[in-house]
Amino acid sequence: MTQASPLASVVAFHMGPIAVTRPVVTTWAIMLVLTIAAWASTRRLGLAPTRRQAVLEMLVAGIMSQIEEVIRSDARPLLPLLGTLFIFLLAANVAGILPGVQAPTAHIETPAALALIVFLAVHVFGIRARGLAGYLGSFAQPKLIMLPLNMLSEITRTFSLMVRLFGNIMSGEFLIALVLALAGLILPVPLMALELLIGVVQAYIFTVLATVFIGAAVGGEAGEAGAPAATHH
Amino acid sequence: MRLDWTTFALQLINFTILVWLLQRFLYRPVLRVIDARRQAADTRYSEAQRTAESAKRQLEELQAQRAAVGAERAAALAEAREQARQLAETRRAEAEQDAKALLEEARQTLARERETLLAEARSTALDIAAGMAGRVLAEIPESLRIAGWLERIDEHVRSLPAAEKAELAGELAAGAPLRVMSAWSLPPEIEQRWRAQLRETFGTDAAIDFETDAALIGGAELRFPHATLSFSVKSVVSALKEEAERHDEPH
């Protein structure tokens, strides 16, 4: 008898030839909740904000402020991508706390998809800001000999982005599952709180690193000056 | 571990859709209201700046007006001072003129009063002198009181021009009496002698009456119908008074 890998995504149902896995279903649920929450929260916005509107504006303004601190320029073009990245990762990372729900980021496909999107966004924003020749020329900086290393760095850092997120979230869920299986219901609670913290931190790290990569591609300086040190677990 | 490409592709699509959804329902409305608030704040700030500038301009205008009012006030004060000074000078000149006029009037009044007093004093002195003369004459014996006067009268009448003497004689010839006035009653022998001398002088038999008038003080008067020859102390005093009055008259 063959034991299914715990790292493999469980198929929830099929839509014709397409096998829809549980992370996808969880992602759809998260999308639905976020969209409904956003719609409900922004239905009646006014110049004089209510408490809920103030919190919403504080969230958006805080994300923009974080982006601007890194890229040192207008954050509005990057807000939809980076803001959604942070909000989605926050929701996806902590979704594993809910009973019977697995965090989509605990499976490699979701971090990989997000890392690929960041990888593509870096180049799109870099070319848009500096032009194709200018952007490609930046890979040969400061010396031409750095070209292969810079190109390799583009791939490895994206890979690192993906693996860091996947590893942290996956390991946390595994640890909780193991402790739950071995010790019962109460003992995993501190670990779940820790996992909650790790989920928030990883969402922040992933978003900030994506911002740094895009900022470096756009301005060429943020990647050196503003990049915070990535934490590894 | 292997990658589920279907899930990978679906997650790519899902995230892209989520980006669009949140842009549509979250970022755009929130940014719109933030921009609107910022624009409203900018508008209010601009209005406040305009209001402040307007207030500043009004303040400057008020300060300018206040300065102009101050200058006008200073000019009005200077004009009022000048008018007051001119008025004071005019009043002072008028007062000086009035004082001079009053002084002159007082001097004139004083001079007149002094002259009046002097005249009265002279008159009084003459009256006193006349009284004293009367007292002195009263002490002289009766035979001597009138003798000298008769001689003076006789001498004067004799020295009259012939025409005048004839005119006086003519008055007596018409029947009118000659009245001989004396301060005291004359003894009969003296009356007799006088009557004889007067008839001899005027050459007529005219009636000659002797009468007494204490006011004469001393001496006698010959009173013709239309003329009087006075040789009395009274006439001397009257002459002196007239002389004094002529002397006191302003030149």
Interface residues (C-beta under 8 A of the other chain):
Chain A: S5 L7 A8 S9 I18 A19 V20 T21 P23 V24 T27 W28 M31 L34 T35 A38 W39 S41 T42 L45 G46 L47 P49 Q53 L56 E57 V60 A61 R76 L79 P80 L81 G83 T84 L85 I87 F88 P104 H107 I108 E109 T110 A112 A113 L114 L116 I117
Chain B: M1 R2 L3 D4 T6 T7 F8 A9 L10 Q11 L12 N14 F15 T16 I17 L18 V19 W20 L21 L22 Q23 F25 L26 Y27 P29 V30 L31 R32 V33 I34 A36 R37 A40
